[in-house]
Amino acid sequence: MTYLTRAALLATGLTDADIRGQVSAGKLHRVGRGRYTREVLKSPRQQHLALARQETGILGLESAALLHGLAVAKVPALLQLVVPESSNVRRRQDKCIWGSRVNSDEIVTVEGDSGSTPRQEPAKV
């Protein structure tokens, strides 16, 4: 899947109004703040995974389970990230960030992407 940033789209000569128009027409699909794809994302699971694959943080909880191809009861509305050596829980526009201790042996890679193990141990994206 190819991802396009707002900046890249603007550099091609599109305006913000053009981008909004293409999203409304179904020619572009928003996968996150300022991030788009031209490919159709048919389900909330696909949308969540598209956003997760662009993340540079550490996936955890249901977000990591989805990346591993595991079934979850409900696709989370927010991307779930883990910050090592922190005890805070923060919410951002499209993310919920959890603080947790992360050991290097808990970090795994799945199909070129990273996510946590089924035991919800975080892994670097």
N, C-alpha and C positions, 0 to 999 in steps of 0.2 A: 504494500500500500504506500502511495506517495502522499506526503504531507506538505502543505503549503502554508507559509506564515503570511500574516497580513502584510508585513513589510515586502515580502517577495511578490505578492499580488499587486501591491501598489507600484513596485518597481517595473512591472510589466505594462503600466499605464492605466490600470484600473483605478477607480476612485472608491471611496468607502461606499458611496451609493451604488456603484456597480457591483461591489462585493455583496451588499445586502440584497440587491436584485437577483444575483445569481443564486444566493442561498434560497431566496423565496421561490425561484423558478426550479429549484432542485438540481441545478448545475454544479453547485458547490455545497458541501456538507460541513457544518461546523463541528469539530471534534473537541474543541477547547477554546479558551480565550485566545483569540488571534491565531487560531490554528484550524486549517481546513483540509479537506480532501475532495477530489472529484469522484471518488468511488462511493457507491451507495452503501451505507451502513444500515443493514436491515433490522438489527435488534439492539436493545439496550446493552447486551453483552458485547456486541461488536463495537459499539460506541465507547464503552468503558475500556475495552482492550486497545482501541485506537489511541485514546488519551494516555493510557498506561505506557504504551510503547514509545511515547515521546518524552516521558518523564525521566529526569536525571537523578531522582531520589531513590529511596529504598521502598519497594512495595511490601505491604503486609496485609494480614487479615483476608477478607473476601477478594480484594483486588489481586493479591498474590495467588489465591486459589483459582481464580478465573484464568490467570496467565498460565497456570499449570494444567488447564483444561478440566478442572474439577467442577462439579455441580455446586451451586450455592442456592440457598432458599430464595434469595432476592439479590439482584444486581444492585450494589450500593450506588446511591445518587452521587456521592463524592468519591474521588480517588483516594484510597487509603495508603498513606505513607508513614514510614517510621524514621525517626531521627535518633541516632545512637546517642547514648549518654545524656538524655534529656528526660525530664519527668512531666513536661507540659503536654497538653492536648490543645491544638489550635485548629481553627477552621479558616480556610482561604476560599476564594471564589469557587473553585471546583475541586478542592482538596480538604481532607481531614488529616492532620499531621499529629501522630502519636509519638511520644517519647518512650524509648525503651532501650535496654541494654542489648547490643547486637555483637555476637562473637563472629569472628571471621569464618569459622566452620559452619555457620548458619547461612552463609551467602551462597546461593546457587544460581545457575544460568539455565533458562529454559528456551530452547529453540532460538538461540541468539539473543533472547530477551531475558531479563532476570525477574524473579519473583520469589516469594517465600515458599517454604516447604508446606505440605498439607497441615503440618502442626502449627502453622501461622508464625513460623520463624522467618523474619524478614530476609530479603535478599536484594542486592544492589541491582538497579535497573541500568 
